[in-house]
Amino acid sequence: MRVLLTEQIKVCAKWGYHHGISAIKTALIAAVASAALLSSAMAKASEQTKNTVHVFAASSLTNVVHALFDDFNRQQGIHLVPVFASSSSIARQVANGAPADIVILANQRWMDYLVDTQWVSRDGVTNFASNRLVTITSNANNQDFNTSFDLTNPKDWLQRLQDSRLAMGNPQSVPAGTYAKQALEYVGIWPHLKGATAPTSSVRMALTLVERQEVPLGIVYQTDALQSNKVEVVASIPANWHEPIQYPAALISSTVHAKAFFDYLTSEAAQRILQQQGFTTDAPSAAARSALNNE
């Protein structure tokens, strides 16, 4: 901006010199021109800020959120800014005043935290998608996983880990890790495996460890496994072994643009994109939510 103003002053000074105008008048002309340029730039910046929607989303939603952004931007002229992190990190950032207009988490517990701390209204929350857990290995893994793998048998797990580790999200902070621990506890094998896990800061990192063959097995979301051409699914973990994997979304901002994108998340177009990427969709439409809230 400073460079543009300096150039504007130079142009005005040259114009004044060639037209016989005094230095004082030339300076006044330059000042007026500079003020006009600055005012115009500030107006444009303000307009862009009004049209910007900050979406804070769980890292496991990275690919699908970008796909939703692309589809929505074809329909609307709104600037969408994504911020991806673990659900716990997002919840804490929002509670500390981060400028989120919409939050999409991978765990109801952290959304309850935002509701309890009054950063989110309970009426503004909807579960717009669901997922499931799968056990994965690298495509380059030489082990024979075509033979029966009994997920309830700790010996089967330890044999396939071969003194290595099982990649999974940190159960204390990463929802995918919390669900994985619940599943392993449900069938009684967590005590056998907890010392052989590689807790990661996000489910995407657990996927990366398997892709790089740094570990032979990992537990990730089905959607993550489907988006990678470097891993294959060994087994699906039954949904009744853990709490439902739902993605609660909440509208925090009251701006028109934020509400427009929030309503889009439960539209038929958005639901198709979610299904294409392996999510299960069970969210009520914007009209249905409005009817429920008015009851």
Phi, psi and chi 1 to 4 in degrees:
 res  aa     phi    psi   chi1   chi2   chi3   chi4
   1 MET       -  -43.3  176.9   60.9   69.4      -
   2 ARG   -60.2  -38.8 -174.7  177.3  -62.3  171.8
   3 VAL   -65.2  -41.4  172.5      -      -      -
   4 LEU   -64.0  -41.1  -71.2  174.6      -      -
   5 LEU   -65.5  -42.0  -67.0  177.2      -      -
   6 THR   -60.9  -43.5  -59.3      -      -      -
   7 GLU   -63.4  -38.9  -69.6  -59.2  -43.1      -
   8 GLN   -62.2  -42.1 -176.6   72.2   26.8      -
   9 ILE   -63.9  -42.2  -68.7  171.7      -      -
  10 LYS   -60.9  -43.6  -72.0 -179.5  179.4  178.6
  11 VAL   -61.5  -44.8  169.4      -      -      -
  12 CYS   -65.2  -38.7  -71.6      -      -      -
  13 ALA   -63.7  -44.5      -      -      -      -
  14 LYS   -63.7  -41.6  -70.1  180.0 -179.5  178.4
  15 TRP   -62.8  -43.7 -176.6   85.5      -      -
  16 GLY   -65.3  -40.8      -      -      -      -
  17 TYR   -61.2  -45.7  174.0   78.8      -      -
  18 HIS   -70.1  -22.5  -72.0  -61.0      -      -
  19 HIS  -104.3   12.7  -71.7   77.4      -      -
  20 GLY    70.1   26.6      -      -      -      -
  21 ILE   -92.2  142.5  -61.5  176.3      -      -
  22 SER   -64.0  162.1   68.7      -      -      -
  23 ALA   -62.7  -37.4      -      -      -      -
  24 ILE   -65.7  -46.7  -65.6  177.1      -      -
  25 LYS   -63.2  -40.0  -71.3 -175.5  177.4  179.9
  26 THR   -61.7  -40.9  -60.2      -      -      -
  27 ALA   -63.4  -39.2      -      -      -      -
  28 LEU   -64.7  -42.4  -71.7  172.8      -      -
  29 ILE   -60.4  -43.8  -66.9  171.3      -      -
  30 ALA   -63.3  -40.9      -      -      -      -
  31 ALA   -63.6  -43.8      -      -      -      -
  32 VAL   -63.6  -43.7  170.6      -      -      -
  33 ALA   -63.7  -41.0      -      -      -      -
  34 SER   -64.7  -42.4  -62.2      -      -      -
  35 ALA   -63.1  -39.8      -      -      -      -
  36 ALA   -64.6  -41.8      -      -      -      -
  37 LEU   -64.6  -43.9  180.0   62.1      -      -
  38 LEU   -64.1  -42.6  179.1   60.2      -      -
  39 SER   -61.7  -42.4  175.7      -      -      -
  40 SER   -63.6  -42.8  175.2      -      -      -
  41 ALA   -64.9  -41.2      -      -      -      -
  42 MET   -66.2  -36.6  -69.5  177.7   66.3      -
  43 ALA   -65.1  -40.5      -      -      -      -
  44 LYS   -65.7  -41.5  -71.6 -179.6 -179.9  178.7
  45 ALA   -64.3  -40.4      -      -      -      -
  46 SER   -64.4  -40.5  176.0      -      -      -
  47 GLU   -65.5  -39.8 -174.2   62.8   27.0      -
  48 GLN   -65.0  -39.3 -175.9  179.1   31.1      -
  49 THR   -61.6  -41.7  -60.2      -      -      -
  50 LYS   -62.7  -32.8  -69.7  179.6 -178.3  178.1
  51 ASN   -91.0    5.4  -69.9  -19.5      -      -
  52 THR   -97.4  133.7  -61.9      -      -      -
  53 VAL  -121.3  121.4  176.1      -      -      -
  54 HIS   -92.9  119.0  -66.5   89.3      -      -
  55 VAL  -111.7  113.2 -179.7      -      -      -
  56 PHE   -95.5  118.5  -76.3   49.4      -      -
  57 ALA  -132.9  150.8      -      -      -      -
  58 ALA   -60.1  143.7      -      -      -      -
  59 SER   -60.4  -27.2   58.6      -      -      -
  60 SER   -69.4   -7.7   58.2      -      -      -
  61 LEU  -102.3    7.5  -67.1  168.2      -      -
  62 THR   -51.8  -55.5  -60.2      -      -      -
  63 ASN   -65.1  -44.7  -70.8   -2.9      -      -
  64 VAL   -71.3  -33.0   73.1      -      -      -
  65 VAL   -65.7  -40.9  164.4      -      -      -
  66 HIS   -62.5  -39.1  -78.1  -57.4      -      -
  67 ALA   -65.3  -40.3      -      -      -      -
  68 LEU   -66.0  -39.7  -68.2  169.2      -      -
  69 PHE   -59.1  -47.7  -83.1   13.9      -      -
  70 ASP   -59.9  -44.7  -70.5  -17.4      -      -
  71 ASP   -66.9  -42.9 -176.0   63.4      -      -
  72 PHE   -66.1  -39.5 -176.7   74.4      -      -
  73 ASN   -67.1  -22.5  -79.8  -28.7      -      -
  74 ARG   -70.5  -20.0  -77.8 -165.9  -71.7  -91.1
  75 GLN  -103.4  -30.5  -52.7  171.2   33.7      -
  76 GLN  -127.6  153.2  -51.8  -77.7  -17.8      -
  77 GLY   -98.5   54.3      -      -      -      -
  78 ILE  -112.2  135.9  -62.2  174.3      -      -
  79 HIS   -85.5  112.0 -175.3 -142.7      -      -
  80 LEU  -101.5  128.6  -60.9  166.2      -      -
  81 VAL  -117.6  114.6  177.9      -      -      -
  82 PRO   -90.0  147.7   33.4  -33.9      -      -
  83 VAL  -132.1  117.8  176.0      -      -      -
  84 PHE  -110.1  137.4  -62.3  107.0      -      -
  85 ALA  -167.5  179.1      -      -      -      -
  86 SER   -68.0  156.7   66.0      -      -      -
  87 SER   -60.1  -39.2  -66.5      -      -      -
  88 SER   -63.7  -41.5   58.8      -      -      -
  89 SER   -64.8  -43.0  176.0      -      -      -
  90 ILE   -62.6  -46.1  -71.5  173.8      -      -
  91 ALA   -59.1  -42.1      -      -      -      -
  92 ARG   -68.8  -39.1  -67.7 -171.3 -178.2  104.8
  93 GLN   -62.0  -44.8  -72.0 -179.2   53.6      -
  94 VAL   -63.9  -41.8  171.8      -      -      -
  95 ALA   -65.3  -21.9      -      -      -      -
  96 ASN   -95.1   10.0  -75.1  -37.1      -      -
  97 GLY    96.7   14.2      -      -      -      -
  98 ALA   -59.9  142.4      -      -      -      -
  99 PRO   -78.8   61.3   32.3  -37.3      -      -
 100 ALA   -87.6  134.6      -      -      -      -
 101 ASP   -93.6  -34.8  -63.8  -59.6      -      -
 102 ILE  -138.7  139.4  -66.5  169.7      -      -
 103 VAL  -122.5  139.7  -66.6      -      -      -
 104 ILE  -129.5  113.8  -49.3  174.0      -      -
 105 LEU  -109.9  167.4  -54.5 -179.7      -      -
 106 ALA  -108.0   16.9      -      -      -      -
 107 ASN  -157.4  130.3 -175.4  -84.4      -      -
 108 GLN   -67.1  -29.7 -174.4   61.1   49.6      -
 109 ARG   -59.3  -41.6  178.7  166.2   59.7   96.0
 110 TRP   -75.1  -28.5  -73.8  108.5      -      -
 111 MET   -70.2  -37.6 -173.2   62.4   77.7      -
 112 ASP   -60.7  -36.3  -70.6  -19.6      -      -
 113 TYR   -60.4  -43.4  167.0   78.2      -      -
 114 LEU   -69.1  -34.0  -70.7  177.1      -      -
 115 VAL   -68.4  -45.6  171.1      -      -      -
 116 ASP   -64.6  -31.8  -67.2  -18.8      -      -
 117 THR   -89.7    6.6   52.4      -      -      -
 118 GLN    65.0   27.7  -61.0 -175.3  -15.0      -
 119 TRP   -88.7  -19.8  -74.3   96.0      -      -
 120 VAL  -132.7  139.5  167.5      -      -      -
 121 SER   -85.5  136.0  167.3      -      -      -
 122 ARG   -57.1  -35.7  178.9   71.3   67.3 -176.0
 123 ASP   -68.3  -18.6  -67.7  -20.6      -      -
 124 GLY   -93.4   10.4      -      -      -      -
 125 VAL  -106.5  137.1  178.4      -      -      -
 126 THR  -141.9  144.3 -175.1      -      -      -
 127 ASN   -88.6  107.9  -71.7  -38.6      -      -
 128 PHE  -100.7   -6.4   87.4  109.9      -      -
 129 ALA  -162.5  161.2      -      -      -      -
 130 SER  -132.3  165.3  -59.4      -      -      -
 131 ASN  -145.5 -179.6 -148.0  -25.7      -      -
 132 ARG  -145.5  162.9   66.6  179.2  -53.4  169.7
 133 LEU   -94.7  146.7  -67.9  179.1      -      -
 134 VAL  -137.8  155.1  -65.8      -      -      -
 135 THR   -97.6  133.1  -55.0      -      -      -
 136 ILE  -127.0  160.8   59.7  169.5      -      -
 137 THR  -140.9  166.7 -170.2      -      -      -
 138 SER   -72.8  146.0  167.0      -      -      -
 139 ASN   -60.2  -27.0  -71.7  -21.7      -      -
 140 ALA   -88.4    1.4      -      -      -      -
 141 ASN   -67.7  128.2 -164.6  -37.2      -      -
 142 ASN   -82.9   -7.4  -67.4  -36.0      -      -
 143 GLN   -68.0  151.4  -70.0 -168.3   66.7      -
 144 ASP   -89.6   99.6 -178.1    9.0      -      -
 145 PHE   -95.1    4.4  -78.8   97.5      -      -
 146 ASN   -75.9  -21.6  -67.9  -35.9      -      -
 147 THR   -73.0  162.7   58.2      -      -      -
 148 SER   -58.3  130.1  176.6      -      -      -
 149 PHE  -117.9  105.5 -178.4    9.2      -      -
 150 ASP   -85.3  105.3 -176.3   -2.5      -      -
 151 LEU   -64.3  -16.3  -64.5  178.9      -      -
 152 THR   -93.8   -1.2   65.8      -      -      -
 153 ASN  -105.9  112.3 -172.7  -16.5      -      -
 154 PRO   -61.6  -29.1   19.7  -31.7      -      -
 155 LYS   -64.5  -38.0  -69.3 -177.1  178.6  179.7
 156 ASP   -63.1  -41.7  -84.8   17.6      -      -
 157 TRP   -63.8  -51.3  -75.8   90.8      -      -
 158 LEU   -65.7  -34.1  -66.2  173.3      -      -
 159 GLN   -63.5  -40.0  178.7 -176.4   -8.0      -
 160 ARG   -79.9  -24.6  -74.0  164.0  171.7   77.7
 161 LEU   -74.6  -27.1  -72.5  174.8      -      -
 162 GLN    50.5   55.5  -64.0 -177.7  -25.8      -
 163 ASP    62.9   13.9  -64.5  -35.6      -      -
 164 SER  -101.8 -154.7 -175.0      -      -      -
 165 ARG  -128.5  159.9  -66.7 -173.5  175.0  -87.6
 166 LEU   -99.3  117.1  169.0   67.3      -      -
 167 ALA   -79.9  129.5      -      -      -      -
 168 MET  -160.5  157.6   55.8 -178.3  -83.8      -
 169 GLY   -61.9  151.5      -      -      -      -
 170 ASN   -61.9  118.8 -172.7  -28.4      -      -
 171 PRO   -61.1  -20.8  -21.6   33.5      -      -
 172 GLN   -79.7  -22.0  -59.1  -58.6  -42.7      -
 173 SER  -138.2  -17.2   57.7      -      -      -
 174 VAL  -109.9  118.7 -179.4      -      -      -
 175 PRO   -51.4  -42.5  -31.1   38.3      -      -
 176 ALA   -60.3  -35.9      -      -      -      -
 177 GLY   -70.3  -37.3      -      -      -      -
 178 THR   -62.0  -46.1  -57.5      -      -      -
 179 TYR   -64.7  -40.2  -63.4  129.1      -      -
 180 ALA   -62.8  -43.9      -      -      -      -
 181 LYS   -62.4  -42.7 -179.8 -175.3  176.2 -176.2
 182 GLN   -58.0  -42.3  -71.2  174.6   -3.9      -
 183 ALA   -65.5  -44.7      -      -      -      -
 184 LEU   -69.1  -32.3  -62.3  176.1      -      -
 185 GLU   -69.6  -37.4  -74.9  179.7  -31.3      -
 186 TYR   -58.5  -39.3 -179.1   82.5      -      -
 187 VAL   -98.1    8.1  -67.8      -      -      -
 188 GLY    78.1   18.3      -      -      -      -
 189 ILE  -109.3   -0.5   63.1  174.1      -      -
 190 TRP   -57.8  -42.3  175.9 -112.4      -      -
 191 PRO   -58.8  -28.6  -26.0   36.4      -      -
 192 HIS   -80.7  -25.4  -58.4  -83.0      -      -
 193 LEU  -109.2  -18.1  -64.7  179.7      -      -
 194 LYS   -59.8  -29.3   65.1  179.2  180.0 -179.7
 195 GLY   -81.3   -5.9      -      -      -      -
 196 ALA  -114.4   21.9      -      -      -      -
 197 THR   -98.6  156.3   62.7      -      -      -
 198 ALA  -117.8   89.0      -      -      -      -
 199 PRO   -67.4  132.2  -11.0   25.5      -      -
 200 THR  -116.3  162.4   60.3      -      -      -
 201 SER   -78.1  -11.1   59.5      -      -      -
 202 SER  -158.8  159.7   72.0      -      -      -
 203 VAL   -67.8  -28.8   67.1      -      -      -
 204 ARG   -65.2  -34.5  -54.7  -81.5  -67.1 -170.7
 205 MET   -69.2  -36.0 -178.8   55.0   65.8      -
 206 ALA   -61.9  -41.7      -      -      -      -
 207 LEU   -61.9  -43.6  174.3   68.4      -      -
 208 THR   -61.9  -39.6  -60.8      -      -      -
 209 LEU   -61.7  -37.8  -69.9  179.5      -      -
 210 VAL   -72.7  -41.4  178.0      -      -      -
 211 GLU   -58.4  -39.5  -71.1  178.4  -31.4      -
 212 ARG   -82.0    0.3  -66.4  175.2  179.3  171.5
 213 GLN    62.3   27.2  -59.2 -179.4   59.7      -
 214 GLU   -78.5  -20.8  -65.4 -178.2   27.2      -
 215 VAL  -139.0  152.0  -65.4      -      -      -
 216 PRO   -81.4  -23.5   27.6  -33.4      -      -
 217 LEU  -137.6  153.5  -72.6  174.3      -      -
 218 GLY  -150.1  157.1      -      -      -      -
 219 ILE  -117.2  118.5  -62.7  179.0      -      -
 220 VAL  -138.1  178.4  -59.8      -      -      -
 221 TYR   -74.6  150.3  -68.1  124.3      -      -
 222 GLN   -56.3  -39.5  171.4  179.1  -94.3      -
 223 THR   -63.2  -37.2   48.9      -      -      -
 224 ASP   -66.5  -41.5  -67.6  -51.2      -      -
 225 ALA   -64.1  -39.1      -      -      -      -
 226 LEU   -68.5  -26.1  -68.9  175.1      -      -
 227 GLN   -88.0   -3.5  -69.5  160.9   10.1      -
 228 SER  -110.7  135.1  173.2      -      -      -
 229 ASN   -97.5   12.2   58.7    5.7      -      -
 230 LYS  -109.5   -2.1  -63.1  179.7  179.8  179.1
 231 VAL  -131.2  162.7  -58.1      -      -      -
 232 GLU  -133.3  152.7   61.7 -177.4   46.3      -
 233 VAL   -82.0  126.0  173.3      -      -      -
 234 VAL   -85.3  -44.6  174.5      -      -      -
 235 ALA  -161.0  149.8      -      -      -      -
 236 SER   -93.2  138.4  -65.4      -      -      -
 237 ILE   -89.5  123.9  -64.9  177.8      -      -
 238 PRO   -53.7  137.6  -27.4   36.5      -      -
 239 ALA   -65.1  -26.1      -      -      -      -
 240 ASN   -80.4    2.7   65.1  -30.4      -      -
 241 TRP   -85.1   -9.5  -72.8   11.1      -      -
 242 HIS  -150.3  172.6   52.4   74.9      -      -
 243 GLU   -62.4  154.7  -66.7  176.1   -2.0      -
 244 PRO   -57.9  135.7  -22.9   33.0      -      -
 245 ILE   -91.5   98.0  -58.0  175.5      -      -
 246 GLN  -120.7  151.7  -64.0  180.0  -38.1      -
 247 TYR  -110.5   96.1  -68.9   83.5      -      -
 248 PRO   -77.8  135.2   27.3  -31.9      -      -
 249 ALA  -118.0  143.7      -      -      -      -
 250 ALA  -134.7  139.6      -      -      -      -
 251 LEU   -92.4  117.9  177.1   64.6      -      -
 252 ILE   -99.4  -44.7  -63.0  178.5      -      -
 253 SER   -81.6  153.1  169.5      -      -      -
 254 SER  -101.9   10.0   59.9      -      -      -
 255 THR   -70.1  154.2   67.8      -      -      -
 256 VAL   -62.1  -41.9  172.9      -      -      -
 257 HIS   -68.2  -39.1  -63.9  -47.5      -      -
 258 ALA   -63.7  -43.1      -      -      -      -
 259 LYS   -65.2  -36.0 -172.1  176.8 -174.5  -53.9
 260 ALA   -62.5  -44.4      -      -      -      -
 261 PHE   -71.4  -36.0 -176.5   67.8      -      -
 262 PHE   -62.7  -42.5 -171.0   72.5      -      -
 263 ASP   -66.2  -35.8  -72.6  -16.4      -      -
 264 TYR   -61.4  -33.4  163.0   79.6      -      -
 265 LEU   -57.8  -27.1  -70.4  176.2      -      -
 266 THR  -107.5   15.1   53.9      -      -      -
 267 SER   -77.6  165.4   67.6      -      -      -
 268 GLU   -63.0  -37.0  -69.6 -175.7    3.8      -
 269 ALA   -62.6  -45.0      -      -      -      -
 270 ALA   -67.3  -39.3      -      -      -      -
 271 GLN   -63.5  -36.0  -59.4  -70.3  -71.6      -
 272 ARG   -64.5  -42.2  -79.7 -164.8  -61.5  -88.9
 273 ILE   -63.6  -42.5  -68.2  172.8      -      -
 274 LEU   -60.8  -44.7  -73.6  161.5      -      -
 275 GLN   -65.3  -38.0  -69.7  165.9    5.8      -
 276 GLN   -61.5  -27.6  -71.5  167.0    1.6      -
 277 GLN   -99.5   13.2  -59.3 -148.3   17.1      -
 278 GLY    95.4    3.3      -      -      -      -
 279 PHE   -84.0  154.3  -69.1   90.5      -      -
 280 THR   -97.8  133.6  -59.4      -      -      -
 281 THR  -108.2  132.2   56.8      -      -      -
 282 ASP  -145.3   21.8   48.5   14.2      -      -
 283 ALA   -84.6  143.2      -      -      -      -
 284 PRO   -72.6  150.6   27.6  -34.4      -      -
 285 SER   -69.0  168.7   65.8      -      -      -
 286 ALA   -59.8  -39.5      -      -      -      -
 287 ALA   -65.7  -40.7      -      -      -      -
 288 ALA   -66.0  -40.7      -      -      -      -
 289 ARG   -62.8  -41.1  -71.7 -158.7  -47.5  -86.3
 290 SER   -62.6  -41.3  177.6      -      -      -
 291 ALA   -65.0  -40.5      -      -      -      -
 292 LEU   -64.5  -42.0  -72.6  172.0      -      -
 293 ASN   -68.8  -23.0  -68.8  -24.6      -      -
 294 ASN   -90.7   -6.4  -69.8  -29.0      -      -
 295 GLU   -69.8      -  -73.5 -178.0   -6.0      -
